[in-house]
């Protein structure tokens, strides 16, 4: 399957990414500007190669879920975050320079906190040294 082959690539092989938009979307997400992050990452997702679409869709969904949570829409936040976690599920722990394994762990903790009606820590994306 094309999607599975994506995760076998060198984690520092960024040639297929529109680095400016991809990094801007992640910067917005990490700074709590979830709606704006969703807008930028959605453009990256639309332009991504077929093999990468699920991954980028997962990042868009994280931004949407966090936006829903920030506006008090807990049902929407939980639903969209669950879809994001499924889309990122097959991803390796480090991909395209991002620590995706760490992100998946943070998403699980976020989901647990929201389920318990506790204030969750906002998951952020960090990068490996390339």
C-alpha positions as CSV (number, residue, x, y, z in Angstrom):
1,X,0.0,0.0,0.0
2,X,1.3,3.4,-0.9
3,X,0.4,4.9,2.5
4,X,2.6,2.3,4.3
5,X,5.6,3.0,2.1
6,X,5.5,6.7,3.1
7,X,6.7,5.8,6.6
8,X,9.8,3.9,5.4
9,X,11.3,7.1,4.0
10,X,14.3,8.9,5.5
11,X,12.9,11.1,8.1
12,X,14.9,14.1,6.9
13,X,13.8,13.7,3.3
14,X,11.8,16.9,3.0
15,X,11.9,17.4,-0.8
16,X,8.2,16.7,-1.3
17,X,7.0,19.2,1.2
18,X,6.1,22.8,0.7
19,X,8.3,23.7,3.7
20,X,7.1,27.2,4.1
21,X,3.4,26.3,4.4
22,X,4.1,23.2,6.3
23,X,6.3,24.9,8.9
24,X,3.9,27.9,9.2
25,X,0.9,25.5,9.8
26,X,2.9,23.8,12.6
27,X,4.0,27.1,14.1
28,X,0.4,28.3,14.2
29,X,-0.7,25.0,15.7
30,X,2.0,25.1,18.3
31,X,1.2,28.7,19.2
32,X,-2.5,28.0,19.9
33,X,-3.8,29.6,16.7
34,X,-5.8,26.5,15.8
35,X,-8.2,28.0,13.3
36,X,-5.4,29.6,11.3
37,X,-3.3,26.4,11.5
38,X,-6.2,24.5,10.1
39,X,-6.5,26.9,7.1
40,X,-2.7,26.6,6.3
41,X,-2.4,22.9,6.9
42,X,-5.6,22.2,4.8
43,X,-3.7,23.8,1.8
44,X,-0.7,21.5,2.5
45,X,-3.1,18.5,2.7
46,X,-4.8,19.4,-0.6
47,X,-1.4,19.7,-2.4
48,X,0.2,16.6,-0.8
49,X,1.0,13.5,-2.8
50,X,-1.7,10.8,-2.5
51,X,0.6,8.7,-0.2
52,X,0.9,11.6,2.3
53,X,-2.8,12.8,2.3
54,X,-3.8,10.8,5.4
55,X,-0.9,12.1,7.4
56,X,-1.7,15.7,6.5
57,X,-5.4,15.2,7.1
58,X,-4.5,14.0,10.6
59,X,-2.6,17.3,11.3
60,X,-5.6,19.3,9.9
61,X,-7.9,17.3,12.2
62,X,-5.7,18.0,15.2
63,X,-6.0,21.7,14.6
64,X,-9.8,21.4,14.1
65,X,-10.2,19.4,17.3
66,X,-8.2,21.8,19.3
67,X,-10.2,24.7,17.9
68,X,-13.5,22.9,18.8
69,X,-12.1,22.4,22.3
70,X,-11.1,26.0,22.6
71,X,-14.7,27.1,21.8
72,X,-16.3,24.6,24.2
73,X,-17.4,22.1,21.6
74,X,-16.3,18.9,23.5
75,X,-18.3,16.5,21.4
76,X,-16.8,17.8,18.2
77,X,-13.3,18.0,19.7
78,X,-13.4,14.4,20.8
79,X,-14.8,13.1,17.6
80,X,-12.3,14.9,15.3
81,X,-9.3,14.1,17.5
82,X,-10.2,10.4,17.4
83,X,-10.1,10.6,13.6
84,X,-6.8,12.4,13.7
85,X,-5.3,9.7,15.9
86,X,-6.5,7.0,13.4
87,X,-5.0,8.9,10.5
88,X,-1.6,9.2,12.3
89,X,-1.8,5.7,13.6
90,X,0.3,4.0,10.9
91,X,2.9,6.7,10.9
92,X,6.4,5.9,12.2
93,X,7.8,7.6,15.3
94,X,9.8,10.1,13.2
95,X,8.7,11.3,9.8
96,X,9.7,14.3,7.7
97,X,11.7,15.6,10.6
98,X,8.7,15.6,13.0
99,X,8.5,13.5,16.2
100,X,5.2,11.8,15.4
101,X,5.5,9.1,18.0
102,X,5.8,11.8,20.7
103,X,2.8,13.6,19.1
104,X,0.7,10.4,19.2
105,X,1.5,10.0,22.9
106,X,0.5,13.6,23.6
107,X,-2.8,13.0,21.6
108,X,-3.6,10.0,23.8
109,X,-3.0,12.0,27.0
110,X,-5.1,14.8,25.6
111,X,-8.0,12.4,24.8
112,X,-7.8,10.9,28.3
113,X,-7.9,14.3,30.0
114,X,-10.9,15.4,27.9
115,X,-12.7,12.2,28.6
116,X,-12.2,12.7,32.3
117,X,-13.3,16.3,31.9
118,X,-9.9,17.6,33.0
119,X,-8.1,20.5,31.4
120,X,-5.7,18.8,28.9
121,X,-2.2,19.9,27.9
122,X,-2.3,21.1,24.4
123,X,-0.3,18.7,22.2
124,X,2.5,20.2,20.1
125,X,4.7,19.0,17.3
126,X,8.5,19.0,17.8
127,X,11.2,18.3,15.4
128,X,14.2,16.0,15.3
129,X,17.7,17.3,14.5
130,X,18.4,16.6,10.8
